[in-house]
Amino acid sequence: MAGKRSDLNAPGGVMTDEVGVITGEVTLVSEVSGKDVTLTVQYKDAAEWYHVTGGKVTLADPADADVLHDFTVSLLHRPE
């Protein structure tokens, strides 16, 4: 399972380890490796990727990674 990718509008922002909060149109990716899921984000169509603060978890079942991704998108996405 490679993971999932979503474009969303995050006017409230997404906290990252590298640069603090990024806001606006972003792309969120969930990368799955075994039972570990890592969330990364970028400004939409930018080259740089950032780790979402607190965005690395170990799941009991890797099949739950899609649910985690969809839940994260539902928390962050705030269309105007």
mmCIF file of the N, C-alpha and C atoms, coordinates in Angstrom:
data_MODEL
# 
_entry.id   MODEL 
# 
loop_
_atom_site.group_PDB 
_atom_site.id 
_atom_site.type_symbol 
_atom_site.label_atom_id 
_atom_site.label_alt_id 
_atom_site.label_comp_id 
_atom_site.label_asym_id 
_atom_site.label_entity_id 
_atom_site.label_seq_id 
_atom_site.pdbx_PDB_ins_code 
_atom_site.Cartn_x 
_atom_site.Cartn_y 
_atom_site.Cartn_z 
_atom_site.occupancy 
_atom_site.B_iso_or_equiv 
_atom_site.pdbx_formal_charge 
_atom_site.auth_seq_id 
_atom_site.auth_comp_id 
_atom_site.auth_asym_id 
_atom_site.auth_atom_id 
_atom_site.pdbx_PDB_model_num 
ATOM 1   N N  . MET A 1 1  ? 0.847   -1.174 0.000  1.00 0.00 ? 1  MET A N  1 
ATOM 2   C CA . MET A 1 1  ? 0.000   0.000  0.000  1.00 0.00 ? 1  MET A CA 1 
ATOM 3   C C  . MET A 1 1  ? 0.894   1.240  0.000  1.00 0.00 ? 1  MET A C  1 
ATOM 4   N N  . ALA A 1 2  ? 0.785   2.036  -1.016 1.00 0.00 ? 2  ALA A N  1 
ATOM 5   C CA . ALA A 1 2  ? 1.653   3.209  -1.159 1.00 0.00 ? 2  ALA A CA 1 
ATOM 6   C C  . ALA A 1 2  ? 1.145   4.404  -0.375 1.00 0.00 ? 2  ALA A C  1 
ATOM 7   N N  . GLY A 1 3  ? -0.151  4.543  -0.230 1.00 0.00 ? 3  GLY A N  1 
ATOM 8   C CA . GLY A 1 3  ? -0.686  5.697  0.474  1.00 0.00 ? 3  GLY A CA 1 
ATOM 9   C C  . GLY A 1 3  ? -1.710  6.424  -0.362 1.00 0.00 ? 3  GLY A C  1 
ATOM 10  N N  . LYS A 1 4  ? -2.093  7.579  0.125  1.00 0.00 ? 4  LYS A N  1 
ATOM 11  C CA . LYS A 1 4  ? -3.163  8.347  -0.504 1.00 0.00 ? 4  LYS A CA 1 
ATOM 12  C C  . LYS A 1 4  ? -2.769  9.815  -0.599 1.00 0.00 ? 4  LYS A C  1 
ATOM 13  N N  . ARG A 1 5  ? -3.345  10.514 -1.566 1.00 0.00 ? 5  ARG A N  1 
ATOM 14  C CA . ARG A 1 5  ? -3.023  11.926 -1.820 1.00 0.00 ? 5  ARG A CA 1 
ATOM 15  C C  . ARG A 1 5  ? -4.327  12.695 -1.989 1.00 0.00 ? 5  ARG A C  1 
ATOM 16  N N  . SER A 1 6  ? -4.402  13.884 -1.357 1.00 0.00 ? 6  SER A N  1 
ATOM 17  C CA . SER A 1 6  ? -5.598  14.727 -1.480 1.00 0.00 ? 6  SER A CA 1 
ATOM 18  C C  . SER A 1 6  ? -5.200  16.190 -1.533 1.00 0.00 ? 6  SER A C  1 
ATOM 19  N N  . ASP A 1 7  ? -5.863  16.941 -2.406 1.00 0.00 ? 7  ASP A N  1 
ATOM 20  C CA . ASP A 1 7  ? -5.729  18.394 -2.425 1.00 0.00 ? 7  ASP A CA 1 
ATOM 21  C C  . ASP A 1 7  ? -6.857  18.953 -1.573 1.00 0.00 ? 7  ASP A C  1 
ATOM 22  N N  . LEU A 1 8  ? -6.543  19.978 -0.769 1.00 0.00 ? 8  LEU A N  1 
ATOM 23  C CA . LEU A 1 8  ? -7.560  20.552 0.093  1.00 0.00 ? 8  LEU A CA 1 
ATOM 24  C C  . LEU A 1 8  ? -7.246  22.003 0.403  1.00 0.00 ? 8  LEU A C  1 
ATOM 25  N N  . ASN A 1 9  ? -8.241  22.686 0.943  1.00 0.00 ? 9  ASN A N  1 
ATOM 26  C CA . ASN A 1 9  ? -8.076  24.070 1.366  1.00 0.00 ? 9  ASN A CA 1 
ATOM 27  C C  . ASN A 1 9  ? -8.000  24.073 2.890  1.00 0.00 ? 9  ASN A C  1 
ATOM 28  N N  . ALA A 1 10 ? -6.894  24.546 3.432  1.00 0.00 ? 10 ALA A N  1 
ATOM 29  C CA . ALA A 1 10 ? -6.674  24.557 4.881  1.00 0.00 ? 10 ALA A CA 1 
ATOM 30  C C  . ALA A 1 10 ? -6.437  25.984 5.367  1.00 0.00 ? 10 ALA A C  1 
ATOM 31  N N  . PRO A 1 11 ? -7.492  26.825 5.388  1.00 0.00 ? 11 PRO A N  1 
ATOM 32  C CA . PRO A 1 11 ? -7.299  28.213 5.809  1.00 0.00 ? 11 PRO A CA 1 
ATOM 33  C C  . PRO A 1 11 ? -6.856  28.339 7.261  1.00 0.00 ? 11 PRO A C  1 
ATOM 34  N N  . GLY A 1 12 ? -7.192  27.357 8.100  1.00 0.00 ? 12 GLY A N  1 
ATOM 35  C CA . GLY A 1 12 ? -6.752  27.368 9.490  1.00 0.00 ? 12 GLY A CA 1 
ATOM 36  C C  . GLY A 1 12 ? -5.328  26.886 9.653  1.00 0.00 ? 12 GLY A C  1 
ATOM 37  N N  . GLY A 1 13 ? -4.802  26.260 8.619  1.00 0.00 ? 13 GLY A N  1 
ATOM 38  C CA . GLY A 1 13 ? -3.412  25.855 8.605  1.00 0.00 ? 13 GLY A CA 1 
ATOM 39  C C  . GLY A 1 13 ? -3.160  24.423 9.006  1.00 0.00 ? 13 GLY A C  1 
ATOM 40  N N  . VAL A 1 14 ? -1.978  23.968 8.622  1.00 0.00 ? 14 VAL A N  1 
ATOM 41  C CA . VAL A 1 14 ? -1.457  22.654 8.978  1.00 0.00 ? 14 VAL A CA 1 
ATOM 42  C C  . VAL A 1 14 ? -0.092  22.898 9.619  1.00 0.00 ? 14 VAL A C  1 
ATOM 43  N N  . MET A 1 15 ? 0.102   22.424 10.860 1.00 0.00 ? 15 MET A N  1 
ATOM 44  C CA . MET A 1 15 ? 1.382   22.602 11.545 1.00 0.00 ? 15 MET A CA 1 
ATOM 45  C C  . MET A 1 15 ? 2.384   21.585 11.001 1.00 0.00 ? 15 MET A C  1 
ATOM 46  N N  . THR A 1 16 ? 3.568   22.088 10.631 1.00 0.00 ? 16 THR A N  1 
ATOM 47  C CA . THR A 1 16 ? 4.632   21.225 10.125 1.00 0.00 ? 16 THR A CA 1 
ATOM 48  C C  . THR A 1 16 ? 5.861   21.323 11.018 1.00 0.00 ? 16 THR A C  1 
ATOM 49  N N  . ASP A 1 17 ? 6.677   20.284 10.984 1.00 0.00 ? 17 ASP A N  1 
ATOM 50  C CA . ASP A 1 17 ? 7.911   20.272 11.780 1.00 0.00 ? 17 ASP A CA 1 
ATOM 51  C C  . ASP A 1 17 ? 8.936   21.263 11.248 1.00 0.00 ? 17 ASP A C  1 
ATOM 52  N N  . GLU A 1 18 ? 8.969   21.429 9.938  1.00 0.00 ? 18 GLU A N  1 
ATOM 53  C CA . GLU A 1 18 ? 10.040  22.196 9.316  1.00 0.00 ? 18 GLU A CA 1 
ATOM 54  C C  . GLU A 1 18 ? 9.805   23.706 9.281  1.00 0.00 ? 18 GLU A C  1 
ATOM 55  N N  . VAL A 1 19 ? 8.585   24.139 8.969  1.00 0.00 ? 19 VAL A N  1 
ATOM 56  C CA . VAL A 1 19 ? 8.348   25.572 8.750  1.00 0.00 ? 19 VAL A CA 1 
ATOM 57  C C  . VAL A 1 19 ? 7.181   26.144 9.549  1.00 0.00 ? 19 VAL A C  1 
ATOM 58  N N  . GLY A 1 20 ? 6.654   25.394 10.493 1.00 0.00 ? 20 GLY A N  1 
ATOM 59  C CA . GLY A 1 20 ? 5.498   25.871 11.239 1.00 0.00 ? 20 GLY A CA 1 
ATOM 60  C C  . GLY A 1 20 ? 4.219   25.683 10.434 1.00 0.00 ? 20 GLY A C  1 
ATOM 61  N N  . VAL A 1 21 ? 3.310   26.632 10.543 1.00 0.00 ? 21 VAL A N  1 
ATOM 62  C CA . VAL A 1 21 ? 1.987   26.498 9.925  1.00 0.00 ? 21 VAL A CA 1 
ATOM 63  C C  . VAL A 1 21 ? 2.034   26.890 8.451  1.00 0.00 ? 21 VAL A C  1 
ATOM 64  N N  . ILE A 1 22 ? 1.425   26.045 7.609  1.00 0.00 ? 22 ILE A N  1 
ATOM 65  C CA . ILE A 1 22 ? 1.174   26.445 6.222  1.00 0.00 ? 22 ILE A CA 1 
ATOM 66  C C  . ILE A 1 22 ? -0.335  26.476 6.039  1.00 0.00 ? 22 ILE A C  1 
ATOM 67  N N  . THR A 1 23 ? -0.806  27.427 5.234  1.00 0.00 ? 23 THR A N  1 
ATOM 68  C CA . THR A 1 23 ? -2.240  27.634 5.065  1.00 0.00 ? 23 THR A CA 1 
ATOM 69  C C  . THR A 1 23 ? -2.604  27.696 3.592  1.00 0.00 ? 23 THR A C  1 
ATOM 70  N N  . GLY A 1 24 ? -3.889  27.593 3.333  1.00 0.00 ? 24 GLY A N  1 
ATOM 71  C CA . GLY A 1 24 ? -4.382  27.742 1.967  1.00 0.00 ? 24 GLY A CA 1 
ATOM 72  C C  . GLY A 1 24 ? -4.486  26.423 1.237  1.00 0.00 ? 24 GLY A C  1 
ATOM 73  N N  . GLU A 1 25 ? -4.277  26.469 -0.069 1.00 0.00 ? 25 GLU A N  1 
ATOM 74  C CA . GLU A 1 25 ? -4.380  25.282 -0.916 1.00 0.00 ? 25 GLU A CA 1 
ATOM 75  C C  . GLU A 1 25 ? -3.142  24.412 -0.708 1.00 0.00 ? 25 GLU A C  1 
ATOM 76  N N  . VAL A 1 26 ? -3.361  23.198 -0.212 1.00 0.00 ? 26 VAL A N  1 
ATOM 77  C CA . VAL A 1 26 ? -2.260  22.287 0.080  1.00 0.00 ? 26 VAL A CA 1 
ATOM 78  C C  . VAL A 1 26 ? -2.578  20.898 -0.465 1.00 0.00 ? 26 VAL A C  1 
ATOM 79  N N  . THR A 1 27 ? -1.541  20.082 -0.546 1.00 0.00 ? 27 THR A N  1 
ATOM 80  C CA . THR A 1 27 ? -1.682  18.671 -0.889 1.00 0.00 ? 27 THR A CA 1 
ATOM 81  C C  . THR A 1 27 ? -1.198  17.860 0.301  1.00 0.00 ? 27 THR A C  1 
ATOM 82  N N  . LEU A 1 28 ? -2.031  16.927 0.750  1.00 0.00 ? 28 LEU A N  1 
ATOM 83  C CA . LEU A 1 28 ? -1.705  16.042 1.860  1.00 0.00 ? 28 LEU A CA 1 
ATOM 84  C C  . LEU A 1 28 ? -1.458  14.646 1.318  1.00 0.00 ? 28 LEU A C  1 
ATOM 85  N N  . VAL A 1 29 ? -0.368  14.024 1.775  1.00 0.00 ? 29 VAL A N  1 
ATOM 86  C CA . VAL A 1 29 ? -0.050  12.656 1.372  1.00 0.00 ? 29 VAL A CA 1 
ATOM 87  C C  . VAL A 1 29 ? 0.138   11.809 2.616  1.00 0.00 ? 29 VAL A C  1 
ATOM 88  N N  . SER A 1 30 ? -0.450  10.613 2.590  1.00 0.00 ? 30 SER A N  1 
ATOM 89  C CA . SER A 1 30 ? -0.227  9.607  3.621  1.00 0.00 ? 30 SER A CA 1 
ATOM 90  C C  . SER A 1 30 ? 0.672   8.546  3.015  1.00 0.00 ? 30 SER A C  1 
ATOM 91  N N  . GLU A 1 31 ? 1.867   8.395  3.578  1.00 0.00 ? 31 GLU A N  1 
ATOM 92  C CA . GLU A 1 31 ? 2.803   7.389  3.088  1.00 0.00 ? 31 GLU A CA 1 
ATOM 93  C C  . GLU A 1 31 ? 2.791   6.213  4.048  1.00 0.00 ? 31 GLU A C  1 
ATOM 94  N N  . VAL A 1 32 ? 2.591   5.013  3.513  1.00 0.00 ? 32 VAL A N  1 
ATOM 95  C CA . VAL A 1 32 ? 2.490   3.809  4.330  1.00 0.00 ? 32 VAL A CA 1 
ATOM 96  C C  . VAL A 1 32 ? 3.733   2.950  4.131  1.00 0.00 ? 32 VAL A C  1 
ATOM 97  N N  . SER A 1 33 ? 4.326   2.543  5.259  1.00 0.00 ? 33 SER A N  1 
ATOM 98  C CA . SER A 1 33 ? 5.460   1.630  5.240  1.00 0.00 ? 33 SER A CA 1 
ATOM 99  C C  . SER A 1 33 ? 5.230   0.597  6.338  1.00 0.00 ? 33 SER A C  1 
ATOM 100 N N  . GLY A 1 34 ? 4.840   -0.597 5.941  1.00 0.00 ? 34 GLY A N  1 
ATOM 101 C CA . GLY A 1 34 ? 4.473   -1.607 6.928  1.00 0.00 ? 34 GLY A CA 1 
ATOM 102 C C  . GLY A 1 34 ? 3.233   -1.144 7.673  1.00 0.00 ? 34 GLY A C  1 
ATOM 103 N N  . LYS A 1 35 ? 3.344   -1.018 8.995  1.00 0.00 ? 35 LYS A N  1 
ATOM 104 C CA . LYS A 1 35 ? 2.224   -0.534 9.811  1.00 0.00 ? 35 LYS A CA 1 
ATOM 105 C C  . LYS A 1 35 ? 2.347   0.950  10.130 1.00 0.00 ? 35 LYS A C  1 
ATOM 106 N N  . ASP A 1 36 ? 3.425   1.590  9.660  1.00 0.00 ? 36 ASP A N  1 
ATOM 107 C CA . ASP A 1 36 ? 3.645   3.011  9.937  1.00 0.00 ? 36 ASP A CA 1 
ATOM 108 C C  . ASP A 1 36 ? 3.058   3.887  8.843  1.00 0.00 ? 36 ASP A C  1 
ATOM 109 N N  . VAL A 1 37 ? 2.414   4.971  9.260  1.00 0.00 ? 37 VAL A N  1 
ATOM 110 C CA . VAL A 1 37 ? 1.866   5.960  8.339  1.00 0.00 ? 37 VAL A CA 1 
ATOM 111 C C  . VAL A 1 37 ? 2.488   7.307  8.686  1.00 0.00 ? 37 VAL A C  1 
ATOM 112 N N  . THR A 1 38 ? 2.991   7.998  7.659  1.00 0.00 ? 38 THR A N  1 
ATOM 113 C CA . THR A 1 38 ? 3.567   9.332  7.828  1.00 0.00 ? 38 THR A CA 1 
ATOM 114 C C  . THR A 1 38 ? 2.791   10.304 6.960  1.00 0.00 ? 38 THR A C  1 
ATOM 115 N N  . LEU A 1 39 ? 2.339   11.407 7.564  1.00 0.00 ? 39 LEU A N  1 
ATOM 116 C CA . LEU A 1 39 ? 1.609   12.441 6.832  1.00 0.00 ? 39 LEU A CA 1 
ATOM 117 C C  . LEU A 1 39 ? 2.579   13.552 6.442  1.00 0.00 ? 39 LEU A C  1 
ATOM 118 N N  . THR A 1 40 ? 2.571   13.899 5.158  1.00 0.00 ? 40 THR A N  1 
ATOM 119 C CA . THR A 1 40 ? 3.361   15.021 4.671  1.00 0.00 ? 40 THR A CA 1 
ATOM 120 C C  . THR A 1 40 ? 2.442   15.960 3.901  1.00 0.00 ? 40 THR A C  1 
ATOM 121 N N  . VAL A 1 41 ? 2.867   17.217 3.803  1.00 0.00 ? 41 VAL A N  1 
ATOM 122 C CA . VAL A 1 41 ? 2.031   18.238 3.176  1.00 0.00 ? 41 VAL A CA 1 
ATOM 123 C C  . VAL A 1 41 ? 2.924   19.193 2.396  1.00 0.00 ? 41 VAL A C  1 
ATOM 124 N N  . GLN A 1 42 ? 2.354   19.781 1.361  1.00 0.00 ? 42 GLN A N  1 
ATOM 125 C CA . GLN A 1 42 ? 3.049   20.806 0.586  1.00 0.00 ? 42 GLN A CA 1 
ATOM 126 C C  . GLN A 1 42 ? 2.026   21.839 0.146  1.00 0.00 ? 42 GLN A C  1 
ATOM 127 N N  . TYR A 1 43 ? 2.526   23.059 -0.132 1.00 0.00 ? 43 TYR A N  1 
ATOM 128 C CA . TYR A 1 43 ? 1.650   23.992 -0.830 1.00 0.00 ? 43 TYR A CA 1 
ATOM 129 C C  . TYR A 1 43 ? 1.343   23.354 -2.175 1.00 0.00 ? 43 TYR A C  1 
ATOM 130 N N  . LYS A 1 44 ? 0.103   23.439 -2.617 1.00 0.00 ? 44 LYS A N  1 
ATOM 131 C CA . LYS A 1 44 ? -0.307  22.775 -3.855 1.00 0.00 ? 44 LYS A CA 1 
ATOM 132 C C  . LYS A 1 44 ? 0.646   23.134 -4.996 1.00 0.00 ? 44 LYS A C  1 
ATOM 133 N N  . ASP A 1 45 ? 1.147   22.112 -5.657 1.00 0.00 ? 45 ASP A N  1 
ATOM 134 C CA . ASP A 1 45 ? 2.032   22.211 -6.819 1.00 0.00 ? 45 ASP A CA 1 
ATOM 135 C C  . ASP A 1 45 ? 3.431   22.740 -6.499 1.00 0.00 ? 45 ASP A C  1 
ATOM 136 N N  . ALA A 1 46 ? 3.791   22.857 -5.230 1.00 0.00 ? 46 ALA A N  1 
ATOM 137 C CA . ALA A 1 46 ? 5.149   23.282 -4.859 1.00 0.00 ? 46 ALA A CA 1 
ATOM 138 C C  . ALA A 1 46 ? 6.087   22.073 -4.895 1.00 0.00 ? 46 ALA A C  1 
ATOM 139 N N  . ALA A 1 47 ? 7.371   22.322 -4.813 1.00 0.00 ? 47 ALA A N  1 
ATOM 140 C CA . ALA A 1 47 ? 8.355   21.246 -4.830 1.00 0.00 ? 47 ALA A CA 1 
ATOM 141 C C  . ALA A 1 47 ? 8.667   20.727 -3.427 1.00 0.00 ? 47 ALA A C  1 
ATOM 142 N N  . GLU A 1 48 ? 8.538   21.578 -2.414 1.00 0.00 ? 48 GLU A N  1 
ATOM 143 C CA . GLU A 1 48 ? 8.940   21.214 -1.061 1.00 0.00 ? 48 GLU A CA 1 
ATOM 144 C C  . GLU A 1 48 ? 7.826   20.479 -0.323 1.00 0.00 ? 48 GLU A C  1 
ATOM 145 N N  . TRP A 1 49 ? 8.207   19.418 0.390  1.00 0.00 ? 49 TRP A N  1 
ATOM 146 C CA . TRP A 1 49 ? 7.287   18.663 1.240  1.00 0.00 ? 49 TRP A CA 1 
ATOM 147 C C  . TRP A 1 49 ? 7.694   18.844 2.689  1.00 0.00 ? 49 TRP A C  1 
ATOM 148 N N  . TYR A 1 50 ? 6.705   18.853 3.593  1.00 0.00 ? 50 TYR A N  1 
ATOM 149 C CA . TYR A 1 50 ? 6.941   19.038 5.017  1.00 0.00 ? 50 TYR A CA 1 
ATOM 150 C C  . TYR A 1 50 ? 6.226   17.938 5.798  1.00 0.00 ? 50 TYR A C  1 
ATOM 151 N N  . HIS A 1 51 ? 6.811   17.530 6.916  1.00 0.00 ? 51 HIS A N  1 
ATOM 152 C CA . HIS A 1 51 ? 6.190   16.541 7.788  1.00 0.00 ? 51 HIS A CA 1 
ATOM 153 C C  . HIS A 1 51 ? 5.148   17.222 8.671  1.00 0.00 ? 51 HIS A C  1 
ATOM 154 N N  . VAL A 1 52 ? 3.946   16.663 8.700  1.00 0.00 ? 52 VAL A N  1 
ATOM 155 C CA . VAL A 1 52 ? 2.894   17.184 9.565  1.00 0.00 ? 52 VAL A CA 1 
ATOM 156 C C  . VAL A 1 52 ? 3.288   16.883 11.010 1.00 0.00 ? 52 VAL A C  1 
ATOM 157 N N  . THR A 1 53 ? 3.246   17.890 11.867 1.00 0.00 ? 53 THR A N  1 
ATOM 158 C CA . THR A 1 53 ? 3.598   17.708 13.271 1.00 0.00 ? 53 THR A CA 1 
ATOM 159 C C  . THR A 1 53 ? 2.649   16.687 13.905 1.00 0.00 ? 53 THR A C  1 
ATOM 160 N N  . GLY A 1 54 ? 3.220   15.672 14.517 1.00 0.00 ? 54 GLY A N  1 
ATOM 161 C CA . GLY A 1 54 ? 2.427   14.599 15.115 1.00 0.00 ? 54 GLY A CA 1 
ATOM 162 C C  . GLY A 1 54 ? 1.846   13.655 14.089 1.00 0.00 ? 54 GLY A C  1 
ATOM 163 N N  . GLY A 1 55 ? 2.315   13.746 12.847 1.00 0.00 ? 55 GLY A N  1 
ATOM 164 C CA . GLY A 1 55 ? 1.734   12.994 11.740 1.00 0.00 ? 55 GLY A CA 1 
ATOM 165 C C  . GLY A 1 55 ? 2.414   11.685 11.428 1.00 0.00 ? 55 GLY A C  1 
ATOM 166 N N  . LYS A 1 56 ? 2.983   11.014 12.429 1.00 0.00 ? 56 LYS A N  1 
ATOM 167 C CA . LYS A 1 56 ? 3.516   9.673  12.211 1.00 0.00 ? 56 LYS A CA 1 
ATOM 168 C C  . LYS A 1 56 ? 2.887   8.760  13.250 1.00 0.00 ? 56 LYS A C  1 
ATOM 169 N N  . VAL A 1 57 ? 2.208   7.722  12.777 1.00 0.00 ? 57 VAL A N  1 
ATOM 170 C CA . VAL A 1 57 ? 1.538   6.778  13.669 1.00 0.00 ? 57 VAL A CA 1 
ATOM 171 C C  . VAL A 1 57 ? 1.802   5.349  13.227 1.00 0.00 ? 57 VAL A C  1 
ATOM 172 N N  . THR A 1 58 ? 1.691   4.441  14.173 1.00 0.00 ? 58 THR A N  1 
ATOM 173 C CA . THR A 1 58 ? 1.759   3.017  13.884 1.00 0.00 ? 58 THR A CA 1 
ATOM 174 C C  . THR A 1 58 ? 0.363   2.454  14.058 1.00 0.00 ? 58 THR A C  1 
ATOM 175 N N  . LEU A 1 59 ? -0.130  1.803  13.028 1.00 0.00 ? 59 LEU A N  1 
ATOM 176 C CA . LEU A 1 59 ? -1.479  1.252  13.043 1.00 0.00 ? 59 LEU A CA 1 
ATOM 177 C C  . LEU A 1 59 ? -1.447  -0.232 13.377 1.00 0.00 ? 59 LEU A C  1 
ATOM 178 N N  . ALA A 1 60 ? -2.492  -0.715 14.019 1.00 0.00 ? 60 ALA A N  1 
ATOM 179 C CA . ALA A 1 60 ? -2.615  -2.150 14.281 1.00 0.00 ? 60 ALA A CA 1 
ATOM 180 C C  . ALA A 1 60 ? -2.808  -2.904 12.958 1.00 0.00 ? 60 ALA A C  1 
ATOM 181 N N  . ASP A 1 61 ? -3.511  -2.256 12.019 1.00 0.00 ? 61 ASP A N  1 
ATOM 182 C CA . ASP A 1 61 ? -3.786  -2.860 10.718 1.00 0.00 ? 61 ASP A CA 1 
ATOM 183 C C  . ASP A 1 61 ? -3.500  -1.825 9.636  1.00 0.00 ? 61 ASP A C  1 
ATOM 184 N N  . PRO A 1 62 ? -2.518  -2.068 8.754  1.00 0.00 ? 62 PRO A N  1 
ATOM 185 C CA . PRO A 1 62 ? -2.202  -1.099 7.702  1.00 0.00 ? 62 PRO A CA 1 
ATOM 186 C C  . PRO A 1 62 ? -3.389  -0.752 6.801  1.00 0.00 ? 62 PRO A C  1 
ATOM 187 N N  . ALA A 1 63 ? -4.386  -1.615 6.760  1.00 0.00 ? 63 ALA A N  1 
ATOM 188 C CA . ALA A 1 63 ? -5.577  -1.331 5.950  1.00 0.00 ? 63 ALA A CA 1 
ATOM 189 C C  . ALA A 1 63 ? -6.333  -0.107 6.470  1.00 0.00 ? 63 ALA A C  1 
ATOM 190 N N  . ASP A 1 64 ? -6.063  0.300  7.713  1.00 0.00 ? 64 ASP A N  1 
ATOM 191 C CA . ASP A 1 64 ? -6.724  1.474  8.288  1.00 0.00 ? 64 ASP A CA 1 
ATOM 192 C C  . ASP A 1 64 ? -6.108  2.785  7.810  1.00 0.00 ? 64 ASP A C  1 
ATOM 193 N N  . ALA A 1 65 ? -5.046  2.731  7.045  1.00 0.00 ? 65 ALA A N  1 
ATOM 194 C CA . ALA A 1 65 ? -4.366  3.947  6.585  1.00 0.00 ? 65 ALA A CA 1 
ATOM 195 C C  . ALA A 1 65 ? -5.290  4.833  5.756  1.00 0.00 ? 65 ALA A C  1 
ATOM 196 N N  . ASP A 1 66 ? -6.124  4.253  4.922  1.00 0.00 ? 66 ASP A N  1 
ATOM 197 C CA . ASP A 1 66 ? -7.057  5.055  4.118  1.00 0.00 ? 66 ASP A CA 1 
ATOM 198 C C  . ASP A 1 66 ? -8.054  5.793  5.005  1.00 0.00 ? 66 ASP A C  1 
ATOM 199 N N  . VAL A 1 67 ? -8.524  5.132  6.053  1.00 0.00 ? 67 VAL A N  1 
ATOM 200 C CA . VAL A 1 67 ? -9.465  5.762  6.983  1.00 0.00 ? 67 VAL A CA 1 
ATOM 201 C C  . VAL A 1 67 ? -8.774  6.919  7.701  1.00 0.00 ? 67 VAL A C  1 
ATOM 202 N N  . LEU A 1 68 ? -7.535  6.719  8.138  1.00 0.00 ? 68 LEU A N  1 
ATOM 203 C CA . LEU A 1 68 ? -6.776  7.780  8.792  1.00 0.00 ? 68 LEU A CA 1 
ATOM 204 C C  . LEU A 1 68 ? -6.608  8.977  7.862  1.00 0.00 ? 68 LEU A C  1 
ATOM 205 N N  . HIS A 1 69 ? -6.258  8.717  6.612  1.00 0.00 ? 69 HIS A N  1 
ATOM 206 C CA . HIS A 1 69 ? -6.088  9.796  5.639  1.00 0.00 ? 69 HIS A CA 1 
ATOM 207 C C  . HIS A 1 69 ? -7.395  10.570 5.459  1.00 0.00 ? 69 HIS A C  1 
ATOM 208 N N  . ASP A 1 70 ? -8.484  9.848  5.223  1.00 0.00 ? 70 ASP A N  1 
ATOM 209 C CA . ASP A 1 70 ? -9.779  10.491 4.997  1.00 0.00 ? 70 ASP A CA 1 
ATOM 210 C C  . ASP A 1 70 ? -10.218 11.303 6.215  1.00 0.00 ? 70 ASP A C  1 
ATOM 211 N N  . PHE A 1 71 ? -9.965  10.778 7.415  1.00 0.00 ? 71 PHE A N  1 
ATOM 212 C CA . PHE A 1 71 ? -10.308 11.496 8.639  1.00 0.00 ? 71 PHE A CA 1 
ATOM 213 C C  . PHE A 1 71 ? -9.489  12.779 8.754  1.00 0.00 ? 71 PHE A C  1 
ATOM 214 N N  . THR A 1 72 ? -8.198  12.703 8.448  1.00 0.00 ? 72 THR A N  1 
ATOM 215 C CA . THR A 1 72 ? -7.333  13.879 8.512  1.00 0.00 ? 72 THR A CA 1 
ATOM 216 C C  . THR A 1 72 ? -7.805  14.940 7.527  1.00 0.00 ? 72 THR A C  1 
ATOM 217 N N  . VAL A 1 73 ? -8.139  14.536 6.323  1.00 0.00 ? 73 VAL A N  1 
ATOM 218 C CA . VAL A 1 73 ? -8.654  15.475 5.324  1.00 0.00 ? 73 VAL A CA 1 
ATOM 219 C C  . VAL A 1 73 ? -9.931  16.131 5.841  1.00 0.00 ? 73 VAL A C  1 
ATOM 220 N N  . SER A 1 74 ? -10.819 15.347 6.452  1.00 0.00 ? 74 SER A N  1 
ATOM 221 C CA . SER A 1 74 ? -12.080 15.924 6.940  1.00 0.00 ? 74 SER A CA 1 
ATOM 222 C C  . SER A 1 74 ? -11.843 16.944 8.049  1.00 0.00 ? 74 SER A C  1 
ATOM 223 N N  . LEU A 1 75 ? -10.785 16.782 8.831  1.00 0.00 ? 75 LEU A N  1 
ATOM 224 C CA . LEU A 1 75 ? -10.466 17.755 9.876  1.00 0.00 ? 75 LEU A CA 1 
ATOM 225 C C  . LEU A 1 75 ? -9.864  19.032 9.314  1.00 0.00 ? 75 LEU A C  1 
ATOM 226 N N  . LEU A 1 76 ? -9.051  18.905 8.260  1.00 0.00 ? 76 LEU A N  1 
ATOM 227 C CA . LEU A 1 76 ? -8.299  20.050 7.740  1.00 0.00 ? 76 LEU A CA 1 
ATOM 228 C C  . LEU A 1 76 ? -9.007  20.825 6.638  1.00 0.00 ? 76 LEU A C  1 
ATOM 229 N N  . HIS A 1 77 ? -9.789  20.132 5.816  1.00 0.00 ? 77 HIS A N  1 
ATOM 230 C CA . HIS A 1 77 ? -10.393 20.751 4.635  1.00 0.00 ? 77 HIS A CA 1 
ATOM 231 C C  . HIS A 1 77 ? -11.545 21.668 5.017  1.00 0.00 ? 77 HIS A C  1 
ATOM 232 N N  . ARG A 1 78 ? -11.405 22.920 4.677  1.00 0.00 ? 78 ARG A N  1 
ATOM 233 C CA . ARG A 1 78 ? -12.434 23.922 4.946  1.00 0.00 ? 78 ARG A CA 1 
ATOM 234 C C  . ARG A 1 78 ? -12.667 24.753 3.695  1.00 0.00 ? 78 ARG A C  1 
ATOM 235 N N  . PRO A 1 79 ? -13.469 24.222 2.749  1.00 0.00 ? 79 PRO A N  1 
ATOM 236 C CA . PRO A 1 79 ? -13.715 24.980 1.524  1.00 0.00 ? 79 PRO A CA 1 
ATOM 237 C C  . PRO A 1 79 ? -14.424 26.294 1.853  1.00 0.00 ? 79 PRO A C  1 
ATOM 238 N N  . GLU A 1 80 ? -14.129 27.277 1.039  1.00 0.00 ? 80 GLU A N  1 
ATOM 239 C CA . GLU A 1 80 ? -14.732 28.604 1.277  1.00 0.00 ? 80 GLU A CA 1 
ATOM 240 C C  . GLU A 1 80 ? -16.173 28.626 0.825  1.00 0.00 ? 80 GLU A C  1 
# 
